[in-house]
């Protein structure tokens, strides 16, 4: 049944299995299969953090990323394909491209706790 914990687990299981099969070829980095990596033909690495139905991709090869998103979209419904991430699993990500920094905060979570 959609919306249940079981449905979320089945989705995660299907997605993580798809990612490590010959169909795509990611390698799980940890035992919980929440972090995956694949090396592109040019030697760059794409890393994917996956938590149930939320994913975050780090990459340097736009072509490999576009191919991955295209393959993913043929199998799964995507809600956001390629925008800069500002929130992930309740953590705010603030990037300063000029300085080269990435700040992670849970300020909103703390504010919500104090209400």
N, C-alpha and C positions, 0 to 999 in steps of 0.2 A: 504494500500500500504506500503510495507516495507520501512524503512528509514524515515518515516514521524513521526511527533510528535504523531499523533493518534496511529500509530503502537507501538510506545514506551509506550504510556499510556496503550494500550490494553495488552501488554506484562506484564507490572508492575501489572496491575489489575488481570490478570490471575495468575501470580506468587504469589501475596500477598493473593489472595483468596485460592489458593492451600495450602499455608502455614498454614492458620488458620482453615482449614476444619478438619474434623475427619480424613481425609487421612494423615495429618501430625500432626496437633495440636499445632502449635505455637500460642502464645498470643501476639497481638499487644500491644506495650508499649506506643505508642503515637497515637494521633488522626489521624495523617497523614499516618499511616501505613507505616512508613519508618524504624521502629525499632521493632524487634520481639524477643521473648525469649521463651524457652522451658526448662523444668527441666527434666533431665534424671532420669532413675530408681535409679541411685546411688546418686541422689540429686544434681549433678552438673548442672550448667546452661549453655546453649548455647545461644549466642546473635547474631542476624543477623541485620546488617545495610543494607538497600536496597534503592537504588536510581535509578529509572527507570530500567535499565538492568545491573547495577553494584552492586555487593553485597560483603559484608565483614563479615566474621564469626569469633567470639571469642569463644573459647571452652577450656575445660580442659580434656574432655573425648574423646580420639581418636576414640574409638569404636562408640560412638553416632555420632560423626562427620562423620565418614566413612559411617555409615548407612544413614545419612541425604544426603550426596553427592550422594550416590548410588540411593536413591529414587528420588532426584532432577534430576539426569542424565537420569532416565527413562522417565521423563516428559519434560525436557528442554535440549537444547544444551548448554553445558558448555565450556567455553574457557580456564579456568584455574581451576583445581580442588583443588590442595593442595600445593601451593607454598607459601613461606613467602612473604607477601605483602611489596612492597617498594613504591608504588604509589597508591593512592585512591582518585578519584575525584579532581585531581590536587594538592593533598597534598602529600609530600614526608614523608614516615615513615622510621625512622632510629632506629633500635633496637640494644641495647647493652645487650646481654644476660648475660654477666659476671657481669656487674654492676646492671642490672635489670632496665634499663631505656628505654623509648620510646620517641623519639624526633619527633615532627611534624613540618614541615616547608613548606612555600610557596615561598621559595627562587627563584625557577625557574619562577614562576608567576611574581614576582617583576622584575626579569631580563628581561623577555619578555615585560613587560610594559615599561621599560626604553630604549628599543631598538628603 
